Amino acid sequence: MTNLLKDLPKIGLTPKIYLSLPETAGIYVFFKDSKPIYIGKAINLKRRVSSYFDINLEIKTGRMISEADELSFIQVESELEALLLEAKLIHTYMPKYNIVAKDDKHPLYIQITREKYPRIVTARKISEKQKNIAFYGPFPSTRNITSVLRMLRHIFPFSDHKIGKRACLYSHIGLCNPCPNEIEILTDVSLKESKRKIYLKNISNLKSVLDGNIFTVKTHLTHDMEGYSNKKDFENAATVRDQIQKLIYITQSQMPTEYYMENPNLLEDVRKKELRELANILNKYKLGIKRLKRVECFDVAHLAGANATASMVTFTNGEPDKTYYRHFRIRQGASQDDYASMKEVIARRKKHFTDWGRPDLVIVDGGKGQVSVFLRELQGEEILVIGLAKKFETLVIPTKVRNTINLSEFRLKKGCALNFVQRIRDEAHRFAREYHHKLFTRSLIGS
């Protein structure tokens, strides 16, 4: 571990260095004479590093940049991973310009207290004599701890206060729910115990997330959701469903930070494995795929036919390539015909194979109908098209039998290929909805 940064590939520092960086979450390290002088995290490495070459830098930051001569980075999956990895690396290497982590005699921790209603609090120092369920850290700054807890509190509400006589402020916005103060003033013993169990379950789930047991938490939540649904308790089922979706969002493909410290190229290796696994699945249908460097995904968004839009997102080597993201405003007027919208979009896309480039694979968000539309429009172009049907995450794969095209279905199992197609589909959906909301807002203002 102590040789990790020493062994990282280093790039000579120039004002244009950020142009070669990926637009993903990760850790970046500035070096002077091969020694780390600053470690930072980023949701978008390219954008964050570019900010260091602004002409209006703070004095301290400007001094650091003037001293630095090289840069390295480690890509990760999520902001949460970036936060946790940054903390571990700063603690291990204590770089010169990470002032807070270096000069503070008592670093910051996340502490889960051992009480009737365990609290989640931050602490400067953890004594061995203190009764804690667990503690995590040290973290380099209050900002980092706040980021971690803010993300998790929206999923698993918790208390940071001692018992009082009335509900706390956070209980009114759902971040301390159920609030221990409210539970304690209940007179119904059965209801009181039921609420306390809900609170303790939130704490247990939050602890498991910080421990890195993400899959276990998702499994338990899924079991709970199905249980509520079977009992026709749809309100609680929806609450748990929302928890699952938020957890997936902040911890997609979550990996222990130690994995990145052992292999800084882990994310690149994972991406290669995702594409290789998808290619292997498709080649079972004798499609002869040799590479999947550039993959495009299309999605349509509308509200009862109004302000219909479509998106095209492009992933290169498994990563988003936003240079080739495109929005399409559907021209066919108010229509709920997704097939007609898809036909219009792929017809317009086909006109730009020369200037935008050609994909190795096109993924359509939809089933056999949507895939058929794309296949007809792309006939003779020798571009592979598949669909991703949301129900059971099923691939729709065209196969040629003599002169007939059949559409086969392959239900994806948990694994690298599923991770990839879900990521690109969700990104296409997000990008389409973003433009749709923009147009919808304009129409409201105009009316």
Secondary structure, DSSP 8 states (H G I E B T S, - for coil): -TTHHHHS--EE--TTGGGGS-SS-EEEEEEETTEEEEEEEESSHHHHHHGGG-TT--HHHHHHHHH--EEEEEE-SSHHHHHHHHHHHHHHH--TT-HHHHH-SS-EEEEEE-SSS--EEEES---TTS-EEEEEEEES-HHHHHHHHHHHHTTS----S---SS--GGGGGTSSSS-HHHHHT---HHHHHHHHHHHHHHHHHHHHHHHT-HHHHHHHHHHHHHHHHHTT-HHHHHHHHHHHHHHHHHSTT---HHHHHH-TTHHHHHHHHHHHHHHHHHHTTT------SEEEEEEEEEETTEEEEEEEEEEETTEE-GGG-EEEE--S-S---HHHHHHHHHHHHHTTHHHH---SEEEEES-HHHHHHHHHHTTTS--EEEEEETTTTEEEEEEEETTEEEEEEEE--SSHHHHHHHHHHHHHHHHHHHHHHHHHHHHHHH-
